[in-house]
Amino acid sequence: MRPSRRLIALVLALAAATVLIGLTRQDGNLIAGVLWGAVALVALFDLLLSPAARNFTVVTDLADAGFVGSTTPLGLTITAGKGTIPRHIEIRLTHGAKLAMPTPTVSLETDEGQSTVQGEIPLTLLERGTANINRLSMRFASRLGLFEILPAWPLDLEIDIAPDISPVLNGEIHTQMLPLIDGLKDVNLKGEGSEFRQLREFQTGMDPRSIDWKRSARMRSLVARETHAERNHQIILCLDTGYLMGERIGNLSKLDHSINAALSLAWAGGLGGDNVGFYSFDSRPHQFIPPQPGRRAFGHIQKHCATIQQETAETNHTLGLTQLNGTLARRSLVVVFSDFVDSVTAELLAENLAVITRQHLVLYVALRDPELHRIAHTTDVSMDAIAKAVSAQQLMRERRAVLDRLRRLGILCLDTTPDQLTASLVSRYIDIKSQELI
């Protein structure tokens, strides 16, 4: 409990009146004593009329788990044991750094005479791991508005924050893979592949080059060979967890955006019949998960990604990529999620990716910050805005130069924004499968 602005203003006004009465009247002490006594009685009466903190019961409802970057509601039910709920309540939560509220306090409005109020507080999940909510504080005005009542309740709420696999759960990845999937159960990838699938009668409109002339002569009718893309390729998801990947774009860091996209690609690779492995590195190499087929690989990678921590040191591309290159014995599609600042910091990255390209197919994935594009194309004509725009355009030019150099080295590049990353990555995987580049 603490005095409100109304009570403070009343006390200040009464203090000024006391000084004025003392200067103008001889019996000022008696009049001032009566006035101060009246204010004290009104304040005491206000406290007696106002509900005490122990009069309220708070029930919370929070989901056990959620996806990083999403918003989950904390349900609240506040019940008054006696009397009614105040008309206006402000609520504040004490929580860890992995959660965020849209505003520091959330207001609840009730109707006159209501004894129970229900509401929700939207919580944004910022980082993977376990987030805690430790305390709930409430503030409302007393009956006459002379005090602010400040009850609080300790909470012991936890929510597990996992990588976002909503594209997998809602069928988005499966739908995107449908052009390469023959039916819902028979996962044979059709296309201009080199692996024989079946013979079928030649129909008008089919490619004449698909005719099997020997079997056609034997059967005395035109027969075409149908092929499909090869399966059981290796896909290695290589994740840079260095300090540059800690930059936030929207609610998530580049690392979390990359993890979400990597898990979607792992699921797509399982649907495509390929074996998927995982590897991470920063200033030193980390655990390598050997390629495995289908959902088994997805489960292992998902569990491992939930525990990956952001590194504050600079990434050692030479050590990390050399370790990976020495581990892989079979030609693979190596998908590298990494970042760079300028052409100087990207020098070692380009050299080591070029070494891996000699034996493997490399797809380099970089995240483009939409805010940089906005700064570079600002409509503000102030000197500060123009200076920022020039710097942003210089960074964008160096970024394009680095990506052009990687493409000339035979490295596939994907430079996109976070909101398009998953769809673009799966589309690029489909193109690679269709063209049999692995």
C-alpha positions as CSV (number, residue, x, y, z in Angstrom):
1,M,0.0,0.0,0.0
2,R,1.2,3.5,-0.8
3,P,-0.4,7.0,-0.9
4,S,-1.9,7.9,-4.3
5,R,-1.4,11.2,-6.1
6,R,-4.8,12.3,-4.9
7,L,-3.7,11.9,-1.2
8,I,-0.4,13.6,-1.9
9,A,-2.1,16.5,-3.5
10,L,-4.5,16.8,-0.6
11,V,-1.7,16.7,2.0
12,L,0.2,19.4,0.1
13,A,-2.9,21.6,-0.2
14,L,-3.6,21.1,3.5
15,A,0.0,21.9,4.4
16,A,-0.3,25.2,2.5
17,A,-3.6,26.0,4.1
18,T,-2.1,25.3,7.6
19,V,0.7,27.8,7.0
20,L,-1.8,30.4,5.8
21,I,-4.2,29.8,8.8
22,G,-1.2,30.1,11.2
23,L,-0.3,33.4,9.7
24,T,-3.7,35.0,9.7
25,R,-5.6,33.6,12.7
26,Q,-4.6,33.3,16.4
27,D,-6.6,30.2,16.9
28,G,-5.0,28.6,13.8
29,N,-3.6,25.6,15.7
30,L,-7.1,24.4,16.6
31,I,-8.4,24.8,13.1
32,A,-5.4,23.1,11.6
33,G,-5.7,20.3,14.1
34,V,-9.3,19.8,13.1
35,L,-8.5,19.7,9.4
36,W,-5.6,17.3,9.8
37,G,-7.8,15.0,12.0
38,A,-10.6,15.1,9.4
39,V,-8.1,14.0,6.7
40,A,-6.8,11.2,8.9
41,L,-10.3,9.9,9.6
42,V,-11.2,10.0,5.9
43,A,-8.0,8.1,5.1
44,L,-8.7,5.5,7.8
45,F,-12.3,5.2,6.6
46,D,-11.0,4.7,3.0
47,L,-8.8,1.8,4.1
48,L,-11.6,0.2,6.0
49,L,-13.8,0.3,2.9
50,S,-11.2,-0.9,0.5
51,P,-10.6,-4.7,0.0
52,A,-7.5,-6.2,1.6
53,A,-4.9,-8.2,-0.4
54,R,-5.8,-11.4,1.4
55,N,-9.4,-11.0,0.1
56,F,-8.3,-12.0,-3.4
57,T,-7.5,-15.4,-4.9
58,V,-5.5,-15.6,-8.1
59,V,-5.5,-18.7,-10.4
60,T,-3.1,-18.9,-13.3
61,D,-3.1,-21.0,-16.4
62,L,0.0,-21.3,-18.6
63,A,0.8,-23.9,-21.3
64,D,3.6,-26.3,-20.6
65,A,5.5,-25.6,-23.9
66,G,5.6,-23.3,-26.8
67,F,7.5,-22.4,-29.9
68,V,10.2,-19.8,-29.9
69,G,9.0,-16.5,-31.5
70,S,5.4,-17.3,-30.9
71,T,3.0,-15.7,-28.4
72,T,1.3,-17.7,-25.7
73,P,-1.4,-16.4,-23.3
74,L,-1.1,-16.5,-19.5
75,G,-4.7,-17.0,-18.3
76,L,-5.7,-15.2,-15.0
77,T,-8.8,-15.6,-12.8
78,I,-9.1,-13.2,-9.9
79,T,-11.8,-13.8,-7.4
80,A,-12.8,-11.6,-4.4
81,G,-13.7,-13.5,-1.3
82,K,-15.9,-10.7,0.0
83,G,-17.3,-7.7,-1.8
84,T,-16.5,-6.9,-5.4
85,I,-13.5,-6.6,-7.7
86,P,-12.1,-3.0,-8.2
87,R,-13.2,-1.4,-11.5
88,H,-9.6,-1.0,-12.8
89,I,-6.7,-3.3,-12.0
90,E,-3.1,-3.1,-13.3
91,I,-1.0,-6.3,-13.3
92,R,2.7,-6.7,-13.6
93,L,4.7,-10.0,-13.9
94,T,8.3,-10.7,-12.7
95,H,9.8,-13.1,-15.3
96,G,13.0,-14.2,-16.9
97,A,14.7,-12.7,-19.9
98,K,13.3,-15.4,-22.2
99,L,9.8,-13.9,-22.0
100,A,8.5,-10.5,-22.9
101,M,5.2,-8.7,-22.3
102,P,3.8,-6.2,-24.9
103,T,3.7,-3.5,-22.1
104,P,5.2,-3.5,-18.6
105,T,1.8,-3.6,-17.1
106,V,-1.5,-5.0,-18.3
107,S,-4.9,-3.5,-17.3
108,L,-8.1,-5.3,-16.6
109,E,-11.4,-3.6,-16.6
110,T,-14.4,-5.0,-14.7
111,D,-18.1,-4.2,-14.4
112,E,-19.8,-2.8,-11.4
113,G,-20.5,-5.4,-8.7
114,Q,-18.4,-8.1,-10.3
115,S,-16.7,-10.5,-7.9
116,T,-14.7,-12.5,-10.5
117,V,-12.7,-11.3,-13.4
118,Q,-10.8,-13.3,-16.1
119,G,-8.2,-12.1,-18.5
120,E,-5.1,-13.1,-20.5
121,I,-1.6,-11.7,-20.7
122,P,0.1,-12.3,-24.0
123,L,3.7,-13.5,-23.5
124,T,6.2,-13.5,-26.3
125,L,8.7,-16.4,-26.2
126,L,12.1,-15.0,-27.1
127,E,14.7,-17.7,-26.5
128,R,14.8,-21.5,-26.4
129,G,15.0,-23.2,-23.0
130,T,12.9,-23.0,-19.9
131,A,11.4,-19.7,-19.0
132,N,10.1,-18.8,-15.5
133,I,7.5,-16.5,-14.0
134,N,8.2,-15.8,-10.4
135,R,5.8,-13.2,-9.2
136,L,2.5,-11.5,-10.0
137,S,1.9,-8.0,-8.6
138,M,-1.4,-6.1,-8.8
139,R,-2.3,-2.5,-8.3
140,F,-5.7,-0.9,-7.8
141,A,-7.0,2.3,-6.2
142,S,-8.8,2.3,-2.8
143,R,-12.5,3.0,-2.6
144,L,-12.0,6.8,-2.2
145,G,-8.8,6.9,-4.3
146,L,-6.5,8.0,-1.5
147,F,-4.3,4.9,-1.6
148,E,-2.9,2.4,-4.1
149,I,-3.2,-1.1,-2.9
150,L,-0.3,-3.3,-4.0
151,P,-0.9,-7.0,-3.3
152,A,1.5,-9.6,-4.8
153,W,1.6,-13.4,-5.1
154,P,4.6,-15.6,-5.6
155,L,4.4,-17.8,-8.7
156,D,6.3,-20.9,-9.7
157,L,5.4,-21.2,-13.4
158,E,7.6,-22.7,-16.1
159,I,7.2,-23.0,-19.9
160,D,9.5,-25.0,-22.1
161,I,10.4,-23.0,-25.3
162,A,11.3,-25.3,-28.2
163,P,12.3,-24.5,-31.8
164,D,9.4,-23.7,-34.1
165,I,8.3,-26.7,-36.0
166,S,4.8,-25.4,-36.9
167,P,5.4,-25.7,-40.6
168,V,5.9,-29.5,-40.0
169,L,2.9,-29.9,-37.7
170,N,0.4,-27.9,-39.9
171,G,1.4,-29.8,-43.1
172,E,3.0,-26.9,-44.8
173,I,6.2,-28.8,-45.6
174,H,4.3,-31.8,-46.8
175,T,2.2,-29.7,-49.1
176,Q,5.3,-28.0,-50.5
177,M,6.9,-31.4,-51.2
178,L,3.8,-32.8,-53.0
179,P,5.2,-32.1,-56.5
180,L,8.0,-34.5,-55.8
181,I,5.9,-37.1,-53.9
182,D,4.1,-39.8,-55.8
183,G,1.0,-40.3,-53.6
184,L,0.8,-39.9,-49.9
185,K,2.5,-43.2,-49.0
186,D,4.7,-44.1,-51.9
187,V,7.6,-41.7,-51.5
188,N,9.2,-42.0,-54.9
189,L,10.6,-38.8,-56.4
190,K,9.7,-38.4,-60.0
191,G,11.5,-36.3,-62.5
192,E,14.3,-36.4,-65.0
193,G,16.3,-38.7,-62.8
194,S,18.7,-41.4,-63.6
195,E,17.3,-44.2,-61.5
196,F,14.9,-46.6,-63.3
197,R,11.4,-46.7,-62.0
198,Q,9.1,-48.6,-64.4
199,L,8.1,-49.2,-68.0
200,R,4.9,-47.8,-69.3
201,E,3.1,-47.6,-72.6
202,F,4.2,-44.6,-74.7
203,Q,1.5,-41.9,-74.9
204,T,1.2,-38.9,-77.2
205,G,3.0,-35.9,-75.6
206,M,5.7,-37.9,-73.8
207,D,9.3,-37.3,-74.5
208,P,10.4,-39.5,-77.5
209,R,13.8,-39.8,-75.9
210,S,12.2,-41.9,-73.1
211,I,11.3,-44.7,-75.6
212,D,13.1,-48.0,-74.8
213,W,13.6,-49.2,-78.4
214,K,14.8,-52.7,-77.5
215,R,11.8,-53.5,-75.3
216,S,9.5,-51.8,-77.8
217,A,10.8,-54.1,-80.6
218,R,10.4,-57.1,-78.4
219,M,6.8,-56.2,-77.4
220,R,6.0,-54.7,-80.9
221,S,4.6,-51.5,-79.3
222,L,6.2,-48.3,-78.1
223,V,7.3,-48.6,-74.5
224,A,8.8,-45.7,-72.5
225,R,11.2,-45.8,-69.6
226,E,10.1,-43.8,-66.5
227,T,12.9,-42.7,-64.2
228,H,12.9,-40.9,-60.9
229,A,15.4,-39.0,-58.9
230,E,17.8,-41.0,-56.8
231,R,17.1,-41.4,-53.0
232,N,19.2,-42.0,-49.9
233,H,21.4,-39.0,-50.5
234,Q,23.1,-37.3,-47.5
235,I,22.1,-33.9,-46.3
236,I,24.2,-32.3,-43.6
237,L,22.8,-29.3,-41.8
238,C,25.8,-27.2,-40.7
239,L,24.9,-24.4,-38.2
240,D,27.2,-21.5,-37.2
241,T,26.5,-20.6,-33.5
242,G,29.0,-17.8,-33.3
243,Y,28.3,-14.3,-32.0
244,L,27.2,-12.9,-35.4
245,M,24.2,-15.3,-35.4
246,G,23.0,-13.6,-32.2
247,E,21.8,-10.6,-34.1
248,R,18.0,-10.2,-33.6
249,I,15.7,-9.8,-36.6
250,G,12.2,-9.3,-35.2
251,N,11.5,-11.3,-32.1
252,L,14.2,-14.0,-32.9
253,S,17.9,-14.1,-33.3
254,K,19.4,-15.3,-36.6
255,L,20.4,-18.5,-34.8
256,D,16.8,-19.3,-33.9
257,H,15.6,-18.4,-37.4
258,S,18.2,-20.8,-38.8
259,I,17.3,-23.6,-36.4
260,N,13.6,-23.4,-37.3
261,A,14.5,-23.5,-41.0
262,A,17.0,-26.4,-40.5
263,L,14.3,-28.5,-38.8
264,S,11.9,-27.9,-41.6
265,L,14.5,-29.0,-44.1
266,A,15.3,-32.1,-42.0
267,W,11.6,-33.0,-42.2
268,A,11.5,-32.3,-46.0
269,G,14.6,-34.5,-46.4
270,G,12.9,-37.3,-44.6
271,L,9.9,-37.0,-47.0
272,G,12.3,-37.0,-49.9
273,G,13.9,-40.3,-48.8
274,D,17.3,-38.8,-47.9
275,N,19.4,-39.2,-44.8
276,V,19.8,-36.1,-42.7
277,G,22.7,-35.3,-40.3
278,F,23.5,-32.2,-38.2
279,Y,26.7,-30.4,-37.2
280,S,27.3,-27.1,-35.4
281,F,30.4,-25.0,-34.7
282,D,31.5,-21.6,-33.5
283,S,35.0,-21.0,-32.1
284,R,35.4,-24.8,-32.0
285,P,33.6,-27.8,-33.5
286,H,30.6,-29.3,-31.7
287,Q,28.7,-32.6,-31.8
288,F,28.2,-34.2,-35.2
289,I,25.0,-36.2,-35.6
290,P,25.5,-38.8,-38.4
291,P,23.0,-38.9,-41.2
292,Q,19.9,-41.0,-40.5
293,P,16.7,-41.6,-42.4
294,G,13.3,-40.0,-42.0
295,R,11.7,-39.2,-38.7
296,R,14.5,-40.8,-36.7
297,A,16.9,-38.0,-37.9
298,F,14.3,-35.3,-37.3
299,G,13.7,-36.4,-33.7
300,H,17.4,-36.5,-32.8
301,I,18.1,-33.1,-34.5
302,Q,15.1,-31.5,-32.8
303,K,16.2,-32.7,-29.4
304,H,19.8,-31.4,-30.0
305,C,18.7,-28.0,-31.3
306,A,16.7,-27.4,-28.2
307,T,19.9,-27.3,-26.2
308,I,22.1,-25.3,-28.5
309,Q,23.5,-22.2,-26.8
310,Q,24.6,-18.9,-28.4
311,E,28.4,-18.4,-28.4
312,T,29.8,-15.0,-27.7
313,A,33.2,-15.7,-29.4
314,E,34.0,-15.2,-33.0
315,T,33.4,-18.1,-35.3
316,N,36.4,-20.1,-36.5
317,H,35.3,-21.1,-40.0
318,T,38.6,-22.8,-40.8
319,L,38.5,-25.2,-37.8
320,G,34.8,-25.9,-38.0
321,L,34.5,-26.5,-41.7
322,T,37.8,-28.4,-41.9
323,Q,36.5,-30.8,-39.2
324,L,33.3,-31.3,-41.1
325,N,35.1,-31.9,-44.4
326,G,37.3,-34.5,-42.8
327,T,34.3,-36.3,-41.3
328,L,32.3,-36.7,-44.5
329,A,33.3,-39.7,-46.6
330,R,30.4,-39.7,-49.0
331,R,29.3,-36.8,-51.4
332,S,26.6,-34.8,-49.6
333,L,24.5,-31.7,-49.7
334,V,26.0,-29.5,-47.1
335,V,23.7,-26.7,-46.0
336,V,25.6,-24.0,-44.1
337,F,23.8,-21.5,-42.0
338,S,26.2,-18.7,-41.3
339,D,26.7,-14.9,-41.4
340,F,29.3,-12.3,-42.2
341,V,29.6,-8.5,-41.8
342,D,31.7,-7.5,-44.8
343,S,34.0,-8.9,-47.4
344,V,37.0,-9.0,-45.0
345,T,35.3,-11.2,-42.4
346,A,33.9,-13.4,-45.2
347,E,37.3,-14.2,-46.7
348,L,38.0,-17.3,-44.6
349,L,34.4,-18.4,-44.9
350,A,34.6,-18.3,-48.7
351,E,38.0,-20.1,-48.8
352,N,36.8,-23.0,-46.6
353,L,33.5,-23.4,-48.5
354,A,35.4,-23.6,-51.7
355,V,37.4,-26.5,-50.3
356,I,34.3,-28.4,-49.3
357,T,32.8,-27.8,-52.8
358,R,35.5,-29.9,-54.4
359,Q,33.8,-33.1,-53.1
360,H,30.3,-32.0,-51.9
361,L,27.5,-29.7,-53.0
362,V,27.3,-26.7,-50.7
363,L,24.3,-24.5,-50.2
364,Y,25.1,-21.3,-48.2
365,V,22.2,-19.8,-46.4
366,A,22.3,-16.1,-45.3
367,L,19.7,-14.0,-43.6
368,R,19.0,-10.6,-44.9
369,D,17.8,-7.9,-42.5
370,P,14.8,-6.0,-43.8
371,E,15.7,-3.1,-41.5
372,L,18.9,-2.5,-43.4
373,H,16.9,-2.2,-46.7
374,R,14.6,0.2,-45.0
375,I,17.5,2.4,-43.8
376,A,19.1,2.3,-47.2
377,H,16.0,3.5,-49.0
378,T,14.7,6.1,-46.4
379,T,12.7,9.1,-47.5
380,D,14.1,11.2,-44.7
381,V,16.5,14.0,-46.0
382,S,18.2,14.8,-42.7
383,M,21.9,14.5,-42.5
384,D,21.8,11.7,-40.0
385,A,19.4,9.7,-42.1
386,I,21.5,10.2,-45.2
387,A,24.7,9.1,-43.4
388,K,22.9,6.0,-42.2
389,A,21.5,5.3,-45.7
390,V,25.0,5.6,-47.3
391,S,26.5,3.2,-44.7
392,A,23.6,0.7,-45.2
393,Q,24.0,0.8,-49.0
394,Q,27.7,0.1,-48.7
395,L,27.0,-2.9,-46.5
396,M,24.5,-4.2,-49.0
397,R,27.0,-3.8,-51.9
398,E,29.7,-5.7,-50.0
399,R,27.1,-8.4,-49.2
400,R,26.2,-8.8,-52.8
401,A,29.9,-8.9,-53.8
402,V,30.5,-11.7,-51.3
403,L,27.5,-13.8,-52.5
404,D,28.6,-13.3,-56.1
405,R,32.0,-14.5,-55.3
406,L,30.6,-17.6,-53.6
407,R,28.4,-18.4,-56.7
408,R,31.5,-18.1,-59.0
409,L,33.2,-20.7,-56.8
410,G,30.3,-23.1,-57.5
411,I,28.5,-22.6,-54.2
412,L,24.8,-22.3,-54.2
413,C,23.6,-19.3,-52.2
414,L,20.3,-18.5,-50.6
415,D,20.0,-14.9,-49.3
416,T,16.5,-14.2,-48.0
417,T,14.5,-12.6,-45.2
418,P,13.4,-14.6,-42.1
419,D,9.8,-14.7,-43.1
420,Q,10.6,-16.4,-46.4
421,L,13.5,-18.5,-45.2
422,T,11.7,-21.8,-44.6
423,A,9.7,-21.8,-47.9
424,S,12.7,-20.7,-49.9
425,L,15.0,-23.3,-48.4
426,V,12.6,-26.2,-49.1
427,S,12.0,-24.9,-52.6
428,R,15.7,-24.9,-53.2
429,Y,16.0,-28.4,-51.9
430,I,13.2,-29.5,-54.3
431,D,15.1,-27.9,-57.2
432,I,18.3,-29.7,-56.2
433,K,16.5,-33.0,-56.0
434,S,14.8,-32.5,-59.3
435,Q,18.0,-31.6,-61.1
436,E,20.0,-34.4,-59.3
437,L,22.8,-32.0,-58.4
438,I,23.9,-34.1,-55.3
